[in-house]
Amino acid sequence: MSQLFTPFTLRGITFKNRIAVSPMSQYRSIDGYANDWHMVHLGRFAMGGAGLVYTEATAVESRGRRTHGDLGLWEDEQIQNLKPIAQFIKKQDAIAGVQLAHAGRKASERRPWHGETPVDDQDVETRNEAPWQAIAPSSIPYADGWPTPIEMQQTEIEEVISAFGQAARRAIEAGFQTIEIYAAHGFLIHQFLSPIANTRTDQWGGSESNRLRFATAVANEIRNTIPEEIPLSFRLSATDWLDGGIEAEQTIETSRALKQAGVDMIDCSTGGIGGTERPKRMEIKQGFQIPFAAQVREKASIPTMGVGFLWDASYCEELIANGSIDMVALARELLDDPNWALHAASALDDNENFERWPEESGWWLMKRDRLLEKLGIRS
């Protein structure tokens, strides 16, 4: 059997293979509620053979949305629309996962096709979408031209930590089987972790251990809320790619601390903290973030998920086989080919007679190939 298609267990959950669908924001929610778009978007990946299917970044507070179109779990009423989605994913023998998020100073942003710039009065006129006040660890704008966020006070910090816990409770009630916390790409938890965005001098900033405090508080809150058998992952930006920002050594220490707080896996990405300075030292190529995941896995002794420009099945197979990482996560490649996992199995000679396909389609594909072979019109 291909190593990419071996099962993998975290706590009480076993993934049928090592392929995850990375969270992909769709910006199609209304007031945070899921709809048919999310069912079809996520359902096709489950049918396509992935072992783990994550929702897009799902806001734990209304003010924690990145855009007006973000998915949310900040109120109990949002549970009901997510239930059939989680149920359908599970019926396809995949694990239903949710990524919980708070945008912090990146909140109140336009959707990508509207410019990925701050929402303003023009959006009120054209789409009836008003801006809202962002919060952050420090009153530092995300980038030039962005509004200044309000520095969070102790009560607001406690409110957001509690919001993560309540959103996790709702996720479990909706039927999700694993939770990932979005602590990368310049979102709120990343803002607390990075000295570029966090210039506080109280218990939540300054030293590395203080900047780590918010992330571990969120992990503890969720771990104390969800059932013991539910795995908890964190997506981290392993480096800010900027001088004076997060480096791999800090991420290893962060991963060790999160493991102590009950986190089971680290999803290793990079960058996204924002600011006026362009990222340095970043060379984008296939698997360019994998070395960070491999370091965290080895030095923090915690399972890792590798992400970023992954598309070749043989390459992904090698990453699992040589012990660099424990799971791979794909996003845009799956948008192009929702059946990537099934095609990968065929490429790795682990899908004889389309046995990994849903029987409703695998039977027909096998019949098609036999006919084509018989006729000799397609190799």
ABEGO torsion letter per residue (X at the ends): XBAAABBBBBEABBBABABBBBBBBAGABBGGBBBAAAAAAAAAAAAAGBABBBBBBBBABAAABABAABBBAABAAAAAAAAAAAAAAAAAGBBBBBBBBBAEAABGBBBAAAGGBBBBAAAAAAAGBBBBBBBBABBBBABBGBBBBBBBBAAAAAAAAAAAAAAAAAAAAAGBABBBBBABGGBAAAAAABAAABABABAABGBAAAAAAAAAAAAAAAAAABBAABBBBBBBBABAGBBGBBBAAAAAAAAAAAAAAGBABBBBBBEGAEEABBBBGBBBBBGAAAAAAAAAAAAAGBBBBBBEGBABAAAAAAAAAAGABABBBBBAAAAABAAAAAAAAAAAGAABGGAABBAAAAAAAAAAAAAAAAAGABX
